[in-house]
């Protein structure tokens, strides 16, 4: 199904309706509370839910036990509709499975098979969700899109640039996954939860008796039913007609000495300790994955710590590309505490990063996100300057 046929199910307006906001509704408490907040502000709301993945696919992965709660399931679609009925605003479901598979699922599998560790949620936000949802918002007469992300947007009148900032609740901050957004997308988007804590959001949901007020948070990728990435990669490859063979290879130490065997580099990720398949008498970790030679390199924890790496595919968010060298706090995975570093712009889309102190498990395929202090100068809730994909480390 192409984009045109998907959008054809939506009403179309020749011009925008003043004040109308489209809310991206996942069926969870966060996006549902956004809709309630906007209504309380007297703003007209319409809900949009994207159907991204056929939950009936790959039944061999479903298992017999209770299903883990994942985002974007059919239950979530039903919950989003229930919230729209409860708050009495229009709600539409749009099937975007084709785009999601081609831009998120296949790259996710291909990256793992290439020995990298991808971030599906970043690709989903950048390549699937925001631009299509903004297009749909325009089609139904809404100029703005609101989502349940924990992050903040503001306009810097001095630079005439839209800025993306971390959420006030740093434990819930999701700006790391949003570094791919453009100035145009930021200018038409709203993150109403950026100033709130999760506890405050729950309290607001209870106040208006939302049907999802007590719903647990989604913890797994929507297209991995049992949370096991390796099993998913095998099942998805079989479905595509390209089943994976047991590509046995060597596990070596830093000196190149063979100390074990593996049955596929996609079973490993940098920093992994468990599941190496052999006993070494001391803790060993995956240091790197050599896809070309089908090798996994392991070593002790200290060897995981590196200072310098390069970044590709850089998107400049809150600032224009600086000339020369600049300082930033750099985050190399979602749960990583941003660390101070010196950054050199090699060209418009490539950077070289040198941390002040070595950081653990700088992983190719993950994102590096660059933060700088906000105008208050106290380092809290910093601006997201830019982001890109990690290439390698030294």
C-alpha positions, 0 to 999 in steps of 0.5 A: 500500500502506498502513501497516497492510498493510506492518506485517502482514508482521511478527511481532506481540507482545503485550508487549516482549521484554526487551533486544531492540533493532531495528536500522535496517539500510541494508546499509552498513558503519555500520548493520551494525557497529551490529548487531555491537556490540549483539550483542557487548554481549549484547543481542538484535537484530532487523534492519529494512530499509526498501525506499524506492524502486523502482530500476527506475523512470525507466530513461532515467536509468540510463545505460550506465556503472557505477552510482554507489553510492547508499543504499537500493538493492536491492543494499543490501537483499541486503547487509543480509540477508547481514549478518543471516545472518552474525551470525545474527539475524532480519531483515525488509524492509518496503516503504515506497515510497508514504510515501517518494514522497509525503513525500520525492520529491514535495516534493523536486521541488516545492521545486526547481520553486519555486526552493528547494534542498531537503534530501531526507535531512532529510525522510527522517529526519524524515517517513519513517524514525524514527517508522515504524521505531519503530512496527515496533520496538514491533510485533516486541517491541523498545522501542528502535531503533538506527541507524548515524548519527554523532551522540549522545543523552544524558539531561539529568537537570537539565532532564529532557530528551533531548539530541542532540549532535554526533558525536565524529568531527566529520568524520562528524557527521550531527546536521545531518540529525536536527534534526526528531527529537522527545523521544519519538523520542530517548528510544527511539533509540540511535546507537552510533557517536557515540563512534567514528571511521569508521576505528574502525568499519571496524576493528570490521567487519573484526574480525567479518568482516562481508560489507560491511566494505570496502563504499564509502560511499553518495554519492548520493540513492537516487532520483537514479540518475545524480546529476543532479537536473535530469534527474531532475526532468524525468523524474519530471515526465514520468512524473507526466504533467506534463512541464516546458516550457522556461519561459524567463526572464531572468537579471538582475544586482542592478540588474535589468538583463537579462544572459542567459536561462534555461530554468527556475529549477529549473536553478539554486541559490543560490551556483551559479557554473557552468552559468549559460549565458553568459560574463560576463568575471568570476565570477558567482554565483546570488544569488537565485531569483525564482520569481514573476517567473521570474527568476534574479538573479546577482552577484559573490561578495561579494553572496552574503554576508548576515548576517540571515535567518529560519527557519520550522518550528522544532523545539526539540530539546535545550532548551525554547523560550527567551524572547527572544534567545539566542546559538548557533553556526548551521550553514546547510548540511551542510558549513558550519562553524557560525558565531556568531549572535544568535537571536531567537524570533519565536514558537514555530516562527519565528526571526530569525538575525543572524550576527556576520559575513556568511555565504556563500549562505544558501539558502532550502529548506536547514536552519538548525541551532543548536548550543550548548556542552555541559556541559563548556563547551569548545565541543566536541561541542556540543548541537543546540538546534533546527533549522528551514527557511531562508526568506530572507536580508537 
